[in-house]
Amino acid sequence: MKYIRSKDLLNRLEMLVENLHFAAQLPLDQYIIPTIQYILAKAELEDYEPFFKLIRQHLPKSVENTTMTLADQLRHEGMQQGILQGMRKGEYELFKRQLQRKFSNIEQKYYTLIEGSNADDLLNWGERLIDAKTIEDIFTDE
């Protein structure tokens, strides 16, 4: 599936789904479900509904049911990921505001460090912020 990120992916998927009907006589987990899992996980479609419509039109009901279950799982994982990203962004924003409040004029290099940091760095810096006399006290490796 070298076209998985292609802008005309939906047209290619239409051809694929139309040709998958022959595989519908084989066990679902042999060809169809792994292919659909791959498409749902890797494709960057703006709207998946036309893809689901193709499945409803060309493949057995059992494939549609499995596909919708997979889509629900991916949707749930996406929501979880969005929640985590939102929480992380909030943590970054809170740390930057606390840093700004304590030290007023913050050099850009520190904002760059913060943006490129991971959650553990941010947690450590947040703890150091409490006792820090200078901004360097926070970002200096011990």
N, C-alpha and C positions, 0 to 999 in steps of 0.2 A: 504494500500500500504506500508506494512512494509519493502519492498525491494527497496524503492525509491532511496536509496543511494548504492545499491548493484552493484558490478562490472559487474554482468551478467544481469543487468537491461534490456538491449535491448532484450535479449531472452525472458524475462518475459513479456515485452511490446508486443512482437510479439504474444504471446499467448493471452494476454489481447485484443489486437486490433482485432485479428481473431475472438474472442468471442463476441466482441462488435457489430458485424454486426446485431445480433438479436435486439439490442436496437435501431438500426437505424430507426425502424418503430415507435418508441416513439418520443415525442418532443425532439429535440436536447438538449434543456437546462435542461432536466430532468436527464440524465445520462452521455451522451457522452461528452458534452462540459465541465461540471465540472471536469470529470475525466481527460480530456486532459489539462485543465487549471492547475490542480494539478500537473500533470506530467511535464508540461513545467516550472512551477514555482519551483518545488522541486527537480527534477531529476538533477543529476550531470553527464550528458552525455558529452563526449568530442566532439561528432558530432551528431547533432540532425537530420541530413539529413536521416539516415536510419529510424528514427521514422516517419518522414514525408512521406517517401516512403511507410511504412506500412499503414499509413492512406489513402494514395492515392490508394493503392491496395485493401483495405478491407472495406472502408467506403464510403458513398455517397459524391459526389462533394461538397455539402453544408457544410459538416464537414471539408473537406479539406480547403475550403475558410475561414471558421471561425478559424480554427487552424492556418492558415497562418497569419490572422489578429492578433491573440493572440501572435504568435511568433514575429511579427513585433513590437507589443507593448512591449513585454519583451526585445527585442533587443534594442529598443529606451530607455527603462528604464535602461538597462545595460550600454548603452553609457552615459546617464546622470550621472549615479553613477560613472562611470569611470572618467568623466570630473571632478566631485566633488572631487574624491579621488586624482586626479592629482593636482587640485588646492590646496587642503589641504597639500599635500606633498610639493608643492612649498612654501607654507607659512611656513611650519616647517623648510625647508632648508634655506629659507631667514632669519628666526629668528635665527637659529643656526649660520649662517655666520655673522650676525650682532653682536651676542653675542660674538663670537670668535674674531671679529675685535676689539670690545670695551674692552674685558677683557683678551685676549690672552689665557692663560692656564685655560681651563674650566674643572672642576672636572666631572667625569663620572656621579655622582649623578644628576647633572643638565641635562645632556643629557637624562638620564632615566626619569626624571620628564617631560621633553619636549615630549618624545616619548609616554608617558602615558597620556598626557594632552588632553583636548578637545579644540574645536575652541575658546570658550570664554576665557579659561585660556590663550591661546596663544595670543589672542588679548589684554588682560589685560597686560600680560608680555611685549608685544611689546610696549605698551604705556609707561610702567614703564622704559623700557630700555632707553628711551630718556633722562630722568633726573637722572637715577641711578648713584651713585658714586661707589657702590660696587655691585657685582653680587647678594649678599644677599638682596639688596634693591628691586630687581626684583621679587624674589621668596618668600619673606616674606609676609604672609597674613596680611592685614591691617584691 
